[in-house]
Amino acid sequence: MLYNVQVKVMPLKNLLDPQGKAVQNGLFSLGLNNVKDVRIGKHITLQIEAANEQAAIAIADEAGKKLLANPVMEYFEIELVN
């Protein structure tokens, strides 16, 4: 069966996100002072052929650990979508 899986990769919460800070400063210069923090990550959609949902999630988890995220600087979350 074919499953659609979304992987969200984000910088670790305790690390500085220079790209997010640059966007936050840009928003501030546009007068959008209410934005207190910006974090920028990656949104990846995978189509996975697997026997069941658990197998699809396991494949996405392996992809996240081996390629999609740098565990030193990032974490990832997996979501199965219809």
Secondary structure, 3 states (H helix, E strand, C coil): CEEEEEEEEEECCCCCCHHHHHHHHHHHHCCCCCCCCCCCCEEEEEEEECCCHHHHHHHHHHHHHHHHCCCCCEEEEEEEEC
